[in-house]
Each structure stands twice: as structure tokens, then as C-alpha cells.
């Protein structure tokens, strides 16, 4: 019997009180691996627009791709349905799981939706319309919002840059207890692995970033450049709780895939992820709460930009901006409220050009060298020491040195989005690098 490519996308199989889409995906992989399926890729962990307000945590969806007999899908769909009914907390008001099943080629309508979901708001109605038009087998519960991520994940085949994440899971019965990750072992691992891994430790504070803090089954996750490197790194991490299962994912994390669109201020919309170019129109100021605010202008349109308190030392860079500086704001668009208009929530700041700034001073007296004072409007300057006056002399201009360079600045790693391309990955890409499966990429 001939084999066909089957692709499963899933999202929102979690909630703030437990569960995890990637953990559920590992259960599906475990069950399918007991069948005669041929895996064509690692499970794909696809992060979507991080500014969407409906997300539960990291706005991550998962897709699985494998070859199976053409008749197998008829058995796979009800199996997944049974598993999801047993797994999800459907009584939680904001849990809206969605799963889609595709055979063969991905329809262009699904690809278009997937591209939108990285940086725009995608309405549930669009996902439902695509499913109906393309006759896609699916499962949905609640309001069906999980279908958006499910379609987006299944159509994002990571043709551009990609990274890996090793995720270790604890037993569900342990989810109410502290994970007990040994921070020293993580710091030692990060130092040993060097640039093979990224965004696992915040270098300025030594804060451990591999450990979540909710009641979900994820024990820890290690991000890196290859499957081999994240697997090697995982063996160096110590924890009080045991690893019940683990799996390696291929992902768009750390690629900046959501910030590929340059958008003019007049075309910005709420929750959009975009790069916005403009000149600083009002100098930065610190407001209550430790947030740093300034505004930029482009073609007569103006918008506020915000570097919030959690961005830490990034605010020190922002405070060095001056009127006239040309910048590119890497940001999510915060909707307007009764107290403010649309605002760019900064995820990064590229300083393109520094404005020339000067200090103007009263002239020195040509006779005694002392600083002169104004003699009045249009009356020139006078020296209070020797009495010299001059109606033709003018103030002197001295260029002001700037404590800021052009280039890209990011918040510290601890404050970055999953999708943010960290400085540690600057100039790196895995595009066109084969991703053949290593011999052991999961354990159940």
C-alpha cells in the first residue's frame, strides 16, 4: 500500500492552570510511533504573533509530519480525538483546543493564514472559512480559536531560519510541586556549550531561563542551534524532579520571524508586530512605574514608543535618544485606551542615524577672556568684568558628543520574546541546512 504525507497541527491544548500543547504532542508522537509511520521531520514548535491578547502563555502551536498508509488517517483522527478529550480541561473558560489533519500538499489558503498569524490578528471566522473551503478534517472545542494556531503550525514548514528546543517533561502528578532545577548546573552547561545554545541564561543577572513557573508539565527547555547540541546540553542539567519524557522540536524561536514587515505609522493596527521607521519627535522620559516613553514621527504621523520596566538596562539605551535621531522600532502595537493612543511596545531598537546636537554658549570677551552676558534683545553682549560691548558678536556653537552608537539594541535576554532573534544569533542562520532526524530524538 502506498504511503502519503500526513500533517497534524494543534494549538491551545493548555490553560493557565495546567496542560501544555507540546506535552500533548509528545503523547501523540508516542502513540503514532507504535504504528508503522515514518517521521519526515522533528515536531515543529511554531511561535505565533506574541502580541495577541488571547494567548495562554507563549502562543506556541505544534505540527507533526510523517508518512503513513493512505488508509491510516481514518484511524488516526478518532485516536487523536479520544486523547484530546482525555487531556484538555474543557471546563476552563479560555481553553479552546484545535487540531487539523492534512494529507499531501498544503493549500495556499492555509499558507496565507499561517503567514498572517505571525504578525497580525487572525479572526476565528477566517480559520473556519479556510477549513470549510479546503475541506480539512479537524477537531475544535470552545470558541474554536485553537484552529488558528493549528492551521498556522501545519503550514509553517520552517523553510527559512530555524532552531531547536529540547523539552523535558515531568509527571503530571508532580505539577503542583517545585521543579527544583539546579541553577549552577544550568550556568555550567551554558558556559560549556557556548554558542551552540542560546537564551538559556540571562548573562547580566545569571537568571535561569529554561525553567517555566506555572503548573504545567514542562520541567525545562533548552534552545540551541542543532538537535545534537540541545540533547548534549540536556544531559548536563540537574533537577530534583525526574524527567518522565522528553522530545526535541524544530522551531522558529530565536529567528525574528514575526518582524519581517516594515509598516508606516498610518497603517499600524492593534496587536500587529512590525518594524516602524521614524525620527524621534519627543525626547525620552521616565514615567511612574519605571517605564520609558518617547515618540517618533514619519510623514507627519506620530506614535508613542514604550520600553517597559521589565526591559531593564535596555531603557538606559532608550534614554540616550535625542530629537531628530532616526530609528527603526521593532515592536508590537498596543491598542489605544482612554489614557493613551496606539503605542509601540519595543522589542528592539535599531538606531539608524544620530542627529547632530550642539551646545550654544555666550561668547568669550575678546579683551579679558571672561564669559560675556546678553546686553538685551538685539543689543549684543557685554562683559561685566572689563565693560567691553559688542553688537555683532553671537553665541558660540559646540558639537555635543553622543554616548550612543548606531546599531541594533535589544532588551536583556530575560525580557525577550520567544521569537526575538537574540544578539547571540546575530549573523547566524540554519536556512538550507538539512535537518535529518538524529537516531534518538524522543524518549517516553
MARFI-580599 format. One line per 3 residues: their letters; for each residue x, z, y of C-alpha. Coordinates in Angstrom, 3 decimals, always signed. Layout:
a = X,Z,Y  ...;
This chain:
xxx = +0.000,+0.000,+0.000  +1.324,-0.917,+3.456  +2.284,+1.761,+5.949;
xxx = +1.213,+1.893,+9.561  +2.402,+3.808,+12.613  +0.128,+6.757,+13.325;
xxx = +0.423,+8.722,+16.556  -1.259,+12.039,+17.306  -1.447,+13.518,+20.806;
xxx = -2.571,+17.078,+21.562  -2.895,+19.404,+24.542  -4.409,+22.659,+25.795;
xxx = -4.252,+24.360,+22.410  -3.295,+27.607,+24.066  -4.505,+30.112,+26.620;
xxx = -3.017,+32.810,+28.852  -3.826,+35.342,+26.114  -2.081,+33.624,+23.204;
xxx = -1.508,+30.476,+21.180  +0.734,+27.544,+22.008  +0.360,+23.768,+21.723;
xxx = +3.920,+23.349,+20.405  +3.330,+26.072,+17.797  +0.166,+24.337,+16.640;
xxx = +2.116,+21.070,+16.489  +4.632,+22.732,+14.162  +1.770,+23.664,+11.827;
xxx = +0.595,+20.033,+11.785  +4.154,+18.857,+11.082  +4.357,+21.355,+8.217;
xxx = +1.127,+20.061,+6.668  +1.975,+16.382,+7.175  +5.459,+16.864,+5.722;
xxx = +3.756,+17.865,+2.484  +2.177,+14.391,+2.448  +4.149,+11.217,+1.949;
xxx = +4.738,+10.478,+5.631  +7.863,+9.009,+7.218  +8.688,+10.557,+10.577;
xxx = +9.800,+7.986,+13.156  +10.635,+10.429,+15.957  +11.009,+14.082,+16.722;
xxx = +7.832,+15.702,+18.001  +7.665,+14.775,+21.681  +7.134,+17.569,+24.220;
xxx = +5.799,+15.862,+27.333  +5.588,+17.820,+30.572  +2.965,+16.533,+32.993;
xxx = +2.412,+16.962,+36.748  +3.464,+20.593,+37.355  +1.232,+20.970,+40.399;
xxx = -2.049,+20.630,+38.509  -4.047,+23.857,+39.017  -5.858,+23.662,+35.664;
xxx = -2.750,+24.072,+33.523  -2.326,+27.211,+31.415  +1.472,+27.585,+31.600;
xxx = +3.979,+24.737,+31.597  +1.499,+21.836,+31.486  +3.100,+20.507,+28.320;
xxx = +1.455,+18.245,+25.735  +2.790,+17.129,+22.346  +2.764,+13.890,+20.376;
xxx = +3.684,+13.212,+16.735  +4.692,+9.780,+15.396  +5.006,+8.817,+11.738;
xxx = +4.412,+6.081,+9.197  +1.698,+6.633,+6.612  -0.547,+4.633,+4.322;
xxx = -3.332,+2.892,+6.198  -5.987,+4.965,+4.407  -4.337,+8.308,+5.210;
xxx = -5.774,+8.619,+8.715  -9.234,+9.148,+7.221  -7.908,+12.339,+5.608;
xxx = -5.588,+13.399,+8.440  -8.309,+13.571,+11.105  -10.545,+16.105,+9.292;
xxx = -7.475,+18.131,+8.304  -6.412,+18.462,+11.945  -9.997,+19.286,+12.928;
xxx = -10.103,+22.149,+10.425  -6.738,+23.500,+11.547  -7.630,+23.415,+15.219;
xxx = -10.916,+25.247,+14.610  -8.982,+27.988,+12.839  -6.298,+28.153,+15.547;
xxx = -7.810,+27.866,+19.018  -9.536,+30.613,+20.966  -12.568,+28.556,+21.934;
xxx = -14.310,+31.573,+23.445  -11.717,+31.738,+26.232  -13.247,+30.024,+29.318;
xxx = -10.183,+27.961,+30.284  -9.193,+26.703,+26.831  -10.178,+23.054,+26.434;
xxx = -8.260,+21.578,+23.482  -7.993,+17.855,+22.952  -6.459,+15.738,+20.171;
xxx = -6.305,+11.943,+19.888  -5.349,+9.707,+16.956  -3.893,+6.232,+17.420;
xxx = -2.895,+3.563,+14.925  -0.303,+0.965,+15.842  +0.162,-0.280,+19.389;
xxx = -0.706,+1.937,+22.347  -3.440,+0.354,+24.533  -2.438,-0.484,+28.098;
xxx = -5.251,+1.702,+29.470  -3.711,+4.719,+27.738  -0.262,+3.859,+29.109;
xxx = -1.665,+3.655,+32.637  -3.333,+7.058,+32.326  -0.097,+8.527,+30.967;
xxx = +1.874,+7.274,+33.965  -0.686,+8.736,+36.378  -0.662,+12.132,+34.670;
xxx = +2.998,+12.648,+35.550  +2.326,+12.774,+39.289  -1.393,+12.516,+40.078;
xxx = -4.633,+14.307,+39.261  -6.387,+12.564,+36.377  -10.143,+13.228,+36.129;
xxx = -11.625,+14.097,+32.745  -14.058,+11.218,+33.170  -11.178,+8.718,+33.180;
xxx = -9.819,+10.091,+29.906  -13.274,+9.943,+28.334  -13.765,+6.377,+29.570;
xxx = -10.396,+5.267,+28.136  -11.240,+6.857,+24.782  -14.614,+5.128,+24.698;
xxx = -13.237,+1.742,+25.782  -10.369,+1.814,+23.286  -12.468,+3.448,+20.531;
xxx = -9.902,+6.188,+19.939  -10.700,+8.828,+17.293  -10.455,+12.235,+18.917;
xxx = -11.343,+15.913,+18.910  -12.353,+17.797,+22.047  -13.744,+21.204,+22.873;
xxx = -14.785,+22.933,+26.085  -14.847,+20.529,+29.020  -12.527,+18.040,+27.292;
xxx = -9.626,+18.440,+29.723  -7.143,+18.563,+26.839  -7.833,+14.880,+26.206;
xxx = -5.912,+14.022,+29.396  -2.702,+15.577,+28.111  -3.280,+14.303,+24.575;
xxx = -3.536,+10.696,+25.787  -0.631,+11.171,+28.186  +1.668,+12.535,+25.486;
xxx = +0.858,+9.890,+22.921  +1.596,+7.077,+25.393  +4.836,+8.511,+26.795;
xxx = +7.411,+7.316,+24.267  +10.382,+8.546,+26.350  +11.864,+5.100,+26.883;
xxx = +13.794,+6.344,+29.896  +15.872,+9.522,+30.056  +15.092,+12.371,+27.655;
xxx = +16.418,+15.734,+26.486  +15.860,+18.089,+23.555  +14.475,+21.565,+23.054;
xxx = +14.833,+23.823,+20.045  +11.861,+26.202,+19.911  +11.858,+29.265,+17.669;
xxx = +8.546,+30.955,+16.854  +7.728,+34.483,+15.825  +4.958,+35.600,+13.511;
xxx = +1.523,+35.738,+15.141  +1.275,+39.417,+14.203  +4.359,+40.093,+16.358;
xxx = +2.927,+38.515,+19.515  +1.832,+41.822,+21.035  +5.361,+43.222,+20.921;
xxx = +8.563,+42.668,+22.894  +10.700,+39.781,+21.667  +13.948,+41.673,+22.017;
xxx = +16.184,+38.744,+22.946  +19.830,+39.843,+23.235  +20.780,+38.671,+26.726;
xxx = +24.511,+38.950,+26.093  +24.257,+36.590,+23.123  +22.433,+34.035,+25.293;
xxx = +25.052,+34.233,+28.047  +27.847,+33.836,+25.477  +26.043,+30.868,+23.913;
xxx = +25.553,+29.194,+27.274  +29.227,+29.619,+28.148  +30.417,+28.300,+24.785;
xxx = +28.090,+25.277,+24.718  +28.904,+24.237,+28.311  +27.246,+21.037,+29.497;
xxx = +25.729,+20.366,+26.067  +22.868,+22.680,+27.090  +21.161,+23.329,+30.433;
xxx = +18.739,+25.606,+32.283  +19.008,+28.428,+29.752  +20.681,+30.990,+32.036;
xxx = +20.454,+31.324,+35.817  +24.135,+31.312,+36.860  +23.688,+33.264,+40.087;
xxx = +21.859,+36.212,+38.510  +22.569,+35.856,+34.750  +18.797,+35.932,+34.273;
xxx = +17.839,+34.748,+30.774  +15.529,+31.717,+30.937  +15.000,+30.914,+27.242;
xxx = +12.506,+33.734,+26.693  +8.848,+33.482,+27.744  +6.996,+36.616,+28.765;
xxx = +3.437,+36.045,+27.554  +1.739,+36.978,+24.268  +2.340,+33.540,+22.740;
xxx = +4.255,+32.860,+19.501  +7.288,+31.261,+21.185  +10.306,+33.504,+20.584;
xxx = +12.763,+31.412,+22.597  +13.540,+27.816,+23.525  +16.928,+26.186,+24.156;
xxx = +17.226,+22.971,+26.192  +20.095,+20.559,+25.702  +21.394,+17.009,+25.537;
xxx = +21.289,+16.410,+21.760  +19.407,+17.696,+18.748  +22.680,+18.854,+17.233;
xxx = +23.655,+20.851,+20.321  +20.373,+22.772,+20.633  +20.440,+23.542,+16.906;
xxx = +24.017,+24.812,+17.135  +23.162,+26.867,+20.216  +20.163,+28.468,+18.489;
xxx = +22.368,+29.943,+15.786  +24.222,+31.976,+18.417  +21.151,+33.710,+19.874;
xxx = +20.255,+37.164,+18.600  +16.808,+38.759,+18.783  +15.102,+41.864,+17.484;
xxx = +12.113,+39.890,+16.205  +12.578,+37.469,+13.312  +12.208,+33.688,+13.524;
xxx = +9.145,+32.726,+11.478  +9.569,+28.960,+12.020  +11.413,+26.564,+14.326;
xxx = +11.325,+22.912,+15.364  +13.333,+20.500,+17.524  +11.463,+18.467,+20.160;
xxx = +12.478,+15.406,+22.145  +11.245,+15.827,+25.703  +11.108,+14.649,+29.311;
xxx = +12.182,+18.111,+30.504  +15.037,+18.066,+32.977  +14.580,+14.362,+33.767;
xxx = +12.713,+14.477,+37.088  +10.213,+12.003,+35.663  +7.407,+13.295,+37.907;
xxx = +9.273,+12.485,+41.138  +9.639,+8.709,+40.888  +7.278,+7.792,+43.722;
xxx = +8.121,+7.608,+47.443  +4.916,+8.284,+49.362  +4.242,+8.154,+53.108;
xxx = +2.703,+11.249,+54.674  -0.560,+9.451,+55.441  -1.004,+8.574,+51.750;
xxx = -0.435,+12.058,+50.313  -3.232,+13.666,+48.296  -3.702,+17.226,+46.962;
xxx = -1.675,+18.114,+43.835  +0.348,+14.900,+43.995  +4.043,+15.050,+43.033;
xxx = +6.024,+12.843,+45.408  +9.179,+12.200,+47.389  +8.418,+12.181,+51.128;
xxx = +10.866,+10.948,+53.762  +10.751,+12.164,+57.337  +12.600,+13.702,+60.260;
xxx = +12.498,+17.418,+60.915  +9.956,+17.882,+63.696  +9.924,+21.675,+63.945;
xxx = +12.841,+23.892,+63.017  +12.531,+26.225,+60.003  +11.090,+29.681,+60.475;
xxx = +10.675,+32.591,+58.091  +7.145,+33.955,+57.780  +5.627,+37.073,+56.233;
xxx = +6.363,+37.165,+52.519  +9.801,+35.625,+52.861  +8.585,+32.025,+52.839;
xxx = +10.430,+29.389,+54.882  +8.327,+26.799,+56.743  +9.236,+23.683,+58.737;
xxx = +7.596,+20.337,+59.422  +8.618,+16.705,+59.126  +7.224,+13.623,+60.836;
xxx = +7.088,+9.966,+59.795  +5.369,+7.102,+61.637  +3.534,+9.638,+63.770;
xxx = +2.199,+11.641,+60.823  +3.256,+15.263,+60.415  +3.224,+17.697,+57.479;
xxx = +4.496,+21.215,+56.833  +7.107,+21.852,+54.137  +7.460,+25.215,+52.399;
xxx = +10.289,+26.864,+50.476  +8.678,+29.932,+48.981  +10.273,+33.340,+48.449;
xxx = +10.952,+32.817,+44.695  +13.240,+29.893,+45.584  +15.806,+32.481,+46.666;
xxx = +19.024,+31.149,+48.171  +17.514,+27.657,+48.480  +15.806,+28.988,+51.615;
xxx = +19.230,+29.560,+53.195  +19.856,+25.807,+52.990  +16.435,+25.019,+54.420;
xxx = +17.025,+27.379,+57.355  +20.060,+25.284,+58.384  +17.920,+22.231,+59.174;
xxx = +17.604,+21.154,+62.797  +15.177,+18.919,+64.647  +15.949,+15.258,+64.049;
xxx = +17.550,+15.713,+60.620  +16.425,+13.001,+58.200  +15.354,+14.417,+54.834;
xxx = +13.603,+13.436,+51.606  +11.357,+16.223,+50.363  +10.922,+16.407,+46.576;
xxx = +7.628,+18.228,+46.384  +4.172,+18.920,+45.117  +1.296,+18.668,+47.572;
xxx = -0.572,+21.898,+48.184  -4.155,+21.268,+49.296  -5.356,+22.260,+52.744;
xxx = -7.195,+25.534,+53.310  -8.786,+27.290,+56.270  -5.346,+28.613,+57.306;
xxx = -3.142,+25.544,+56.804  -3.207,+21.790,+56.293  -1.677,+19.838,+53.433;
xxx = +1.714,+21.364,+52.653  +4.700,+20.113,+50.674  +5.828,+22.744,+48.166;
xxx = +9.531,+21.970,+47.960  +11.090,+21.446,+44.523  +14.200,+19.929,+46.068;
xxx = +15.543,+18.682,+49.387  +17.751,+15.665,+49.973  +19.487,+15.735,+53.354;
xxx = +19.952,+12.060,+54.228  +21.276,+12.250,+57.790  +22.205,+15.085,+60.126;
xxx = +21.053,+14.921,+63.730  +23.738,+15.249,+66.377  +23.305,+18.612,+68.049;
xxx = +25.112,+19.856,+71.138  +25.537,+22.947,+73.280  +25.273,+22.458,+77.063;
xxx = +27.190,+24.838,+79.325  +27.598,+25.285,+83.060  +30.825,+23.619,+84.260;
xxx = +34.083,+25.456,+84.884  +35.209,+25.861,+88.504  +37.935,+23.252,+89.181;
xxx = +39.707,+25.683,+91.535  +39.761,+29.025,+89.680  +38.579,+28.116,+86.168;
xxx = +35.647,+30.536,+86.065  +32.211,+29.511,+84.761  +30.024,+28.317,+87.659;
xxx = +26.371,+29.151,+88.284  +23.488,+26.973,+89.379  +23.057,+26.816,+93.148;
xxx = +19.374,+25.952,+92.740  +17.303,+22.948,+91.794  +19.163,+19.743,+92.686;
xxx = +21.761,+21.792,+94.629  +24.577,+21.560,+92.117  +26.749,+24.513,+91.088;
xxx = +28.652,+27.303,+92.852  +31.490,+29.605,+91.872  +30.704,+33.257,+92.543;
xxx = +34.407,+34.179,+92.416  +36.023,+31.769,+94.858  +32.954,+30.300,+96.591;
xxx = +33.582,+26.677,+95.546  +30.449,+24.463,+95.559  +29.828,+21.010,+94.130;
xxx = +26.580,+18.999,+94.201  +27.890,+16.178,+91.982  +29.210,+18.193,+89.054;
xxx = +26.996,+18.530,+85.938  +26.777,+20.651,+82.812  +29.288,+20.001,+80.044;
xxx = +28.203,+18.961,+76.535  +29.968,+20.228,+73.424  +29.044,+18.883,+69.949;
xxx = +27.848,+21.656,+67.647  +29.451,+21.817,+64.205  +26.867,+21.893,+61.384;
xxx = +27.125,+24.234,+58.436  +25.273,+21.714,+56.270  +26.270,+18.572,+54.375;
xxx = +24.232,+15.575,+53.324  +23.181,+15.532,+49.679  +20.607,+16.937,+47.266;
xxx = +19.821,+20.656,+47.224  +17.714,+22.413,+44.584  +16.291,+25.912,+44.168;
xxx = +18.216,+28.109,+41.709  +17.643,+27.283,+38.051  +15.355,+30.309,+37.636;
xxx = +12.921,+28.790,+40.162  +12.945,+25.184,+38.914  +10.117,+23.320,+37.201;
xxx = +10.402,+22.247,+33.561  +10.628,+18.642,+34.768  +13.189,+19.233,+37.519;
xxx = +16.463,+17.417,+36.903  +18.970,+20.253,+37.352  +22.285,+19.676,+39.087;
xxx = +23.937,+20.229,+35.687  +22.354,+16.919,+34.589  +23.314,+15.025,+37.735;
xxx = +24.554,+11.588,+36.732  +23.559,+12.073,+33.091  +21.024,+10.079,+31.114;
xxx = +20.099,+9.623,+27.466  +18.419,+6.303,+28.164  +19.211,+3.696,+25.492;
xxx = +20.907,+6.343,+23.326  +19.481,+6.244,+19.760  +17.578,+9.333,+18.668;
xxx = +17.853,+9.167,+14.884  +16.447,+12.236,+13.161  +19.011,+14.785,+12.021;
xxx = +18.694,+15.927,+8.413  +17.114,+19.286,+9.295  +15.040,+19.326,+12.476;
xxx = +12.448,+21.921,+11.456  +12.010,+24.937,+9.215  +8.734,+26.530,+8.135;
